[in-house]
Amino acid sequence: MGTDTRRRQLDLIADRMSACRACPGMNEPGVTASARGFGSPSSPVAIVGQSLCRKCMETGIPFTGGSGKYIDAALEVADKRKDELFITNVVHCHPPDDRPSHRHEIDNCRPFLDEELDVVAPRLIIGLGGDAEKALTERYPDGRRLPWPFA
């Protein structure tokens, strides 16, 4: 699948994500707004976080805030940029007051995460935080390698 096709598919997912109102009080512009996955639609590496912080909601880019500084520094050492990877979250909205995500929010956002990962088809997925660990363990319950062929 070509990069343009993947980008179009991610755009369609993002459109549905921005229209989602499955969780009460979530996805309100400027308050608890959602943000799509960010970066290369054909990246061999994906980073999956928990949910958006306020700074990430404002920029629309996951890992813009505090932990994003560490990721940026690590990528700089590796001579990489964020836009060369695919970065997303388990919960695509910013929970009020930066609180932890509720289980129903994780469950409601799960299809978006699964679809993003299906489109990008990374060879390596790095989960950061407990919510990411749970979601990725549920997606790959036997701990097997990702289902896509390795080159």
MARKOL-978522 format. One record per residue: chain; x, y, z of N, C-alpha, C in turn. Coordinates in Angstrom, 3 decimals, padded with zeros to 6 digits, always signed. Layout:
REM residues N
A;X;Y;Z;X;Y;Z;X;Y;Z $
...
END
This chain:
REM residues 151
A;+000.851;-001.167;+000.000;+000.000;+000.000;+000.000;+000.900;+001.233;+000.000 $
A;+000.640;+002.165;-000.872;+001.461;+003.360;-001.008;+001.218;+004.369;+000.102 $
A;+002.172;+005.268;+000.266;+002.088;+006.287;+001.310;+000.871;+007.184;+001.121 $
A;+000.546;+007.562;-000.126;-000.620;+008.418;-000.369;-001.915;+007.722;+000.041 $
A;-002.023;+006.436;-000.262;-003.208;+005.665;+000.117;-003.311;+005.578;+001.630 $
A;-002.207;+005.317;+002.281;-002.204;+005.243;+003.752;-002.594;+006.593;+004.350 $
A;-002.060;+007.676;+003.801;-002.398;+009.012;+004.314;-003.882;+009.273;+004.163 $
A;-004.457;+008.916;+003.023;-005.904;+009.109;+002.821;-006.706;+008.284;+003.830 $
A;-006.280;+007.051;+004.076;-006.982;+006.215;+005.058;-006.878;+006.815;+006.461 $
A;-005.703;+007.309;+006.820;-005.540;+007.956;+008.131;-006.385;+009.226;+008.224 $
A;-006.523;+009.954;+007.116;-007.377;+011.142;+007.099;-008.839;+010.773;+007.362 $
A;-009.294;+009.670;+006.777;-010.675;+009.227;+007.004;-010.889;+008.823;+008.462 $
A;-009.914;+008.140;+009.041;-009.992;+007.768;+010.460;-010.039;+009.036;+011.308 $
A;-009.182;+010.004;+010.996;-009.136;+011.259;+011.750;-010.457;+012.021;+011.644 $
A;-011.101;+011.994;+010.476;-012.395;+012.654;+010.313;-013.437;+012.029;+011.239 $
A;-013.466;+010.704;+011.282;-014.405;+010.015;+012.175;-014.068;+010.293;+013.638 $
A;-012.785;+010.342;+013.939;-012.325;+010.610;+015.302;-012.775;+012.004;+015.750 $
A;-012.613;+012.992;+014.896;-012.974;+014.366;+015.275;-014.485;+014.532;+015.442 $
A;-015.274;+013.664;+014.815;-016.729;+013.721;+014.940;-017.247;+012.844;+016.088 $
A;-016.391;+012.064;+016.704;-016.808;+011.126;+017.750;-017.299;+011.873;+018.989 $
A;-018.414;+011.419;+019.522;-018.956;+011.957;+020.773;-019.374;+010.809;+021.686 $
A;-018.665;+009.699;+021.608;-019.023;+008.507;+022.375;-018.825;+008.676;+023.879 $
A;-017.906;+009.535;+024.289;-017.607;+009.713;+025.711;-018.128;+011.072;+026.180 $
A;-019.019;+011.082;+027.153;-019.543;+012.360;+027.658;-018.415;+013.292;+028.114 $
A;-018.496;+014.548;+027.675;-017.524;+015.553;+028.071;-016.207;+015.511;+027.322 $
A;-016.068;+014.573;+026.405;-014.816;+014.449;+025.659;-015.005;+014.970;+024.230 $
A;-013.892;+015.325;+023.621;-013.814;+015.796;+022.241;-014.520;+017.137;+022.047 $
A;-014.429;+017.973;+023.071;-014.951;+019.330;+022.975;-013.807;+020.243;+022.557 $
A;-013.956;+020.969;+021.437;-012.872;+021.824;+020.945;-012.316;+022.753;+022.031 $
A;-010.991;+022.764;+022.142;-010.309;+023.636;+023.079;-010.351;+023.202;+024.526 $
A;-011.110;+022.152;+024.831;-011.255;+021.708;+026.221;-010.763;+020.268;+026.376 $
A;-011.332;+019.383;+025.581;-010.976;+017.955;+025.635;-010.833;+017.396;+024.223 $
A;-010.422;+018.243;+023.284;-010.399;+017.891;+021.865;-009.518;+016.683;+021.560 $
A;-009.833;+016.034;+020.458;-009.058;+014.877;+020.000;-007.930;+015.325;+019.086 $
A;-006.957;+014.448;+018.941;-005.876;+014.653;+017.976;-005.580;+013.318;+017.318 $
A;-005.402;+013.359;+016.041;-005.093;+012.175;+015.243;-003.673;+011.717;+015.516 $
A;-003.356;+010.528;+015.045;-001.974;+010.087;+015.057;-001.142;+011.023;+014.199 $
A;+000.136;+011.105;+014.505;+001.012;+012.067;+013.851;+002.209;+011.354;+013.251 $
A;+002.634;+011.821;+012.099;+003.875;+011.332;+011.528;+003.697;+010.567;+010.241 $
A;+004.670;+009.732;+009.957;+004.731;+009.016;+008.690;+003.733;+007.867;+008.643 $
A;+002.885;+007.832;+007.616;+001.926;+006.732;+007.490;+002.571;+005.420;+007.063 $
A;+003.856;+005.449;+006.744;+004.554;+004.215;+006.356;+005.760;+003.956;+007.252 $
A;+005.740;+004.502;+008.454;+006.849;+004.320;+009.381;+006.947;+002.870;+009.841 $
A;+008.151;+002.345;+009.937;+008.304;+001.003;+010.493;+008.197;+000.993;+012.016 $
A;+008.134;+002.186;+012.635;+008.065;+002.299;+014.089;+006.871;+003.149;+014.487 $
A;+006.093;+002.660;+015.458;+004.998;+003.433;+016.034;+005.220;+003.546;+017.534 $
A;+004.924;+004.726;+018.060;+004.927;+004.945;+019.501;+003.486;+005.185;+019.911 $
A;+003.022;+004.444;+020.918;+001.650;+004.560;+021.395;+001.693;+005.015;+022.852 $
A;+001.086;+006.169;+023.113;+000.998;+006.689;+024.474;-000.372;+006.439;+025.064 $
A;-000.629;+007.074;+026.200;-001.876;+006.843;+026.923;-003.014;+007.728;+026.404 $
A;-002.905;+009.050;+026.608;-003.908;+009.995;+026.128;-003.232;+011.354;+025.965 $
A;-003.953;+012.283;+025.405;-003.386;+013.601;+025.154;-003.301;+014.437;+026.426 $
A;-002.200;+015.139;+026.598;-002.118;+016.163;+027.637;-002.645;+017.461;+027.024 $
A;-002.804;+018.493;+027.827;-003.331;+019.766;+027.316;-002.451;+020.329;+026.195 $
A;-001.137;+020.301;+026.378;-000.217;+020.843;+025.367;-000.377;+020.077;+024.040 $
A;-000.505;+018.751;+024.126;-000.684;+017.933;+022.918;-002.011;+018.251;+022.232 $
A;-003.045;+018.468;+023.039;-004.346;+018.825;+022.469;-004.226;+020.150;+021.712 $
A;-003.501;+021.097;+022.295;-003.362;+022.409;+021.664;-002.581;+022.338;+020.352 $
A;-001.537;+021.504;+020.304;-000.727;+021.400;+019.084;-001.278;+020.380;+018.102 $
A;-002.065;+019.422;+018.611;-002.547;+018.335;+017.770;-001.491;+017.281;+017.504 $
A;-000.401;+017.324;+018.269;+000.705;+016.379;+018.082;+000.961;+015.640;+019.384 $
A;+000.799;+014.305;+019.392;+001.096;+013.553;+020.608;+002.550;+013.759;+021.053 $
A;+002.752;+013.717;+022.341;+004.078;+013.857;+022.964;+004.723;+015.201;+022.636 $
A;+003.954;+016.271;+022.793;+004.478;+017.614;+022.632;+004.944;+018.156;+023.975 $
A;+004.293;+017.742;+025.038;+004.570;+018.274;+026.369;+005.771;+017.654;+027.042 $
A;+005.665;+017.448;+028.354;+006.770;+016.998;+029.187;+007.496;+015.771;+028.685 $
A;+006.792;+014.649;+028.521;+007.465;+013.430;+028.057;+007.922;+013.564;+026.609 $
A;+007.280;+014.449;+025.859;+007.690;+014.683;+024.480;+009.094;+015.237;+024.374 $
A;+009.515;+015.991;+025.381;+010.879;+016.533;+025.379;+011.902;+015.402;+025.431 $
A;+011.596;+014.358;+026.211;+012.500;+013.207;+026.295;+012.532;+012.442;+024.976 $
A;+011.366;+012.282;+024.372;+011.308;+011.599;+023.085;+012.055;+012.401;+022.023 $
A;+011.855;+013.710;+022.011;+012.560;+014.569;+021.053;+014.072;+014.455;+021.229 $
A;+014.533;+014.458;+022.473;+015.973;+014.357;+022.739;+016.516;+013.007;+022.272 $
A;+015.771;+011.932;+022.535;+016.206;+010.598;+022.111;+016.241;+010.501;+020.588 $
A;+015.244;+011.062;+019.929;+015.210;+011.042;+018.467;+016.360;+011.855;+017.883 $
A;+016.689;+012.957;+018.523;+017.808;+013.773;+018.048;+019.112;+012.987;+018.108 $
A;+019.308;+012.234;+019.187;+020.507;+011.400;+019.305;+020.532;+010.361;+018.180 $
A;+019.357;+009.856;+017.822;+019.252;+008.850;+016.758;+019.201;+009.482;+015.369 $
A;+019.325;+010.795;+015.295;+019.274;+011.539;+014.036;+017.940;+011.307;+013.323 $
A;+016.851;+011.342;+014.102;+015.496;+011.171;+013.576;+014.625;+012.326;+014.038 $
A;+013.479;+012.484;+013.357;+012.481;+013.477;+013.732;+011.158;+012.769;+014.022 $
A;+010.302;+013.417;+014.805;+008.999;+012.850;+015.134;+008.191;+012.514;+013.891 $
A;+008.274;+013.370;+012.885;+007.445;+013.136;+011.702;+007.926;+011.950;+010.862 $
A;+009.067;+011.366;+011.223;+009.549;+010.169;+010.531;+008.979;+008.895;+011.146 $
A;+008.395;+009.014;+012.338;+007.761;+007.889;+013.027;+006.254;+008.069;+012.929 $
A;+005.504;+007.123;+013.495;+004.070;+007.317;+013.658;+003.810;+007.308;+015.156 $
A;+003.187;+008.377;+015.651;+002.957;+008.536;+017.077;+001.473;+008.754;+017.304 $
A;+000.914;+007.973;+018.219;-000.513;+008.069;+018.494;-000.764;+007.751;+019.966 $
A;-002.034;+007.714;+020.341;-002.407;+007.424;+021.719;-003.536;+006.415;+021.777 $
A;-003.662;+005.771;+022.919;-004.767;+004.849;+023.155;-006.073;+005.643;+023.179 $
A;-006.088;+006.736;+023.937;-007.240;+007.645;+023.978;-006.828;+008.894;+023.221 $
A;-007.577;+009.221;+022.197;-007.199;+010.309;+021.298;-007.670;+011.681;+021.770 $
A;-008.422;+011.739;+022.849;-008.877;+013.014;+023.400;-008.060;+013.377;+024.634 $
A;-008.188;+014.640;+025.028;-007.533;+015.146;+026.231;-008.505;+015.016;+027.405 $
A;-008.249;+014.084;+028.335;-009.148;+013.971;+029.493;-009.125;+015.261;+030.323 $
A;-010.278;+015.670;+030.844;-010.338;+016.899;+031.642;-009.315;+016.879;+032.784 $
A;-008.688;+018.012;+032.985;-007.722;+018.187;+034.084;-006.571;+017.186;+034.035 $
A;-006.235;+016.687;+032.845;-005.145;+015.720;+032.675;-005.312;+014.476;+033.545 $
A;-006.557;+014.125;+033.827;-006.810;+012.927;+034.641;-006.521;+011.678;+033.824 $
A;-006.329;+010.538;+034.487;-006.169;+009.280;+033.746;-007.436;+008.957;+032.947 $
A;-007.280;+008.266;+031.876;-008.420;+007.861;+031.046;-009.248;+006.816;+031.781 $
A;-010.561;+006.896;+031.558;-011.466;+005.881;+032.098;-011.511;+004.697;+031.132 $
A;-011.870;+003.539;+031.658;-011.900;+002.317;+030.836;-012.836;+002.475;+029.633 $
A;-013.997;+003.096;+029.825;-014.926;+003.249;+028.690;-014.327;+004.148;+027.609 $
A;-013.483;+005.106;+027.975;-012.820;+005.964;+026.987;-011.801;+005.155;+026.184 $
A;-011.074;+004.300;+026.883;-010.108;+003.424;+026.219;-010.839;+002.498;+025.248 $
A;-011.931;+001.910;+025.714;-012.713;+000.997;+024.875;-013.319;+001.719;+023.671 $
A;-013.827;+002.937;+023.883;-014.449;+003.686;+022.788;-013.433;+004.130;+021.745 $
A;-012.200;+004.396;+022.176;-011.155;+004.839;+021.239;-010.419;+003.674;+020.585 $
A;-010.584;+002.500;+021.118;-009.842;+001.332;+020.642;-009.934;+001.115;+019.135 $
A;-011.112;+001.236;+018.524;-011.172;+001.045;+017.070;-010.291;+002.022;+016.297 $
A;-010.183;+003.263;+016.781;-009.325;+004.238;+016.100;-007.865;+003.804;+016.161 $
A;-007.417;+003.393;+017.334;-006.033;+002.923;+017.486;-005.790;+001.712;+016.604 $
A;-006.680;+000.731;+016.655;-006.506;-000.481;+015.846;-006.449;-000.148;+014.353 $
A;-007.334;+000.719;+013.908;-007.347;+001.092;+012.486;-006.069;+001.826;+012.095 $
A;-005.605;+002.747;+012.949;-004.349;+003.455;+012.651;-003.194;+002.463;+012.502 $
A;-003.091;+001.528;+013.456;-001.998;+000.551;+013.406;-002.141;-000.380;+012.201 $
A;-003.372;-000.712;+011.828;-003.575;-001.537;+010.637;-003.098;-000.812;+009.376 $
A;-003.358;+000.481;+009.293;-002.965;+001.256;+008.115;-001.449;+001.435;+008.066 $
A;-000.856;+001.864;+009.168;+000.583;+002.142;+009.189;+001.385;+000.843;+009.087 $
A;+000.888;-000.206;+009.711;+001.548;-001.523;+009.697;+003.017;-001.437;+010.120 $
A;+003.277;-000.878;+011.316;+004.672;-000.766;+011.766;+005.263;-002.134;+012.085 $
A;+006.564;-002.222;+011.976;+007.264;-003.464;+012.340;+007.588;-003.489;+013.825 $
A;+007.631;-002.319;+014.458;+007.922;-002.192;+015.882;+006.933;-001.209;+016.483 $
A;+006.279;-001.604;+017.570;+005.376;-000.721;+018.297;+005.913;-000.570;+019.705 $
A;+006.108;+000.684;+020.120;+006.598;+000.984;+021.459;+005.441;+001.582;+022.239 $
A;+005.001;+000.882;+023.272;+003.919;+001.364;+024.116;+004.476;+002.056;+025.338 $
A;+003.975;+003.249;+025.638;+004.433;+004.025;+026.787;+003.271;+004.245;+027.746 $
A;+003.383;+003.687;+028.923;+002.351;+003.837;+029.947;+001.467;+002.619;+030.060 $
A;+000.772;+002.550;+031.177;-000.067;+001.397;+031.481;-001.205;+001.179;+030.506 $
A;-001.861;+002.260;+030.073;-002.971;+002.105;+029.121;-002.479;+001.535;+027.799 $
A;-001.319;+002.004;+027.346;-000.754;+001.484;+026.103;-000.376;+000.021;+026.257 $
A;+000.212;-000.313;+027.403;+000.576;-001.716;+027.644;-000.657;-002.613;+027.579 $
A;-001.742;-002.201;+028.226;-002.974;-003.002;+028.229;-003.559;-003.128;+026.825 $
A;-003.649;-002.005;+026.120;-004.246;-002.030;+024.774;-003.427;-002.886;+023.827 $
A;-002.118;-002.760;+023.881;-001.273;-003.537;+022.969;-001.243;-005.010;+023.361 $
A;-001.312;-005.306;+024.656;-001.379;-006.704;+025.096;-002.696;-007.328;+024.646 $
A;-003.779;-006.554;+024.685;-005.063;-007.056;+024.197;-005.019;-007.280;+022.687 $
A;-004.331;-006.407;+021.983;-004.226;-006.542;+020.521;-003.352;-007.726;+020.135 $
A;-002.296;-007.953;+020.899;-001.354;-009.047;+020.637;-001.276;-009.918;+021.891 $
A;-002.337;-010.683;+022.182;-002.437;-011.382;+023.468;-001.378;-012.441;+023.737 $
A;-000.855;-013.047;+022.728;+000.130;-014.101;+022.977;+001.561;-013.577;+022.912 $
A;+001.716;-012.271;+022.804;+003.050;-011.684;+022.779;+003.821;-011.978;+021.511 $
A;+003.121;-012.476;+020.509;+003.808;-012.835;+019.265;+004.284;-011.592;+018.537 $
A;+005.094;-011.816;+017.565;+005.544;-010.709;+016.723;+004.365;-010.126;+015.987 $
A;+004.535;-008.934;+015.514;+003.493;-008.293;+014.741;+003.146;-009.162;+013.539 $
A;+001.893;-009.148;+013.104;+001.473;-010.073;+012.053;+001.939;-009.730;+010.650 $
A;+002.683;-008.637;+010.457;+003.119;-008.281;+009.119;+004.475;-008.902;+008.840 $
A;+004.744;-009.213;+007.610;+006.044;-009.831;+007.291;+007.196;-008.863;+007.510 $
A;+008.276;-009.383;+007.998;+009.481;-008.595;+008.203;+010.340;-008.709;+006.954 $
A;+010.929;-007.610;+006.559;+011.774;-007.614;+005.351;+013.171;-008.113;+005.706 $
END
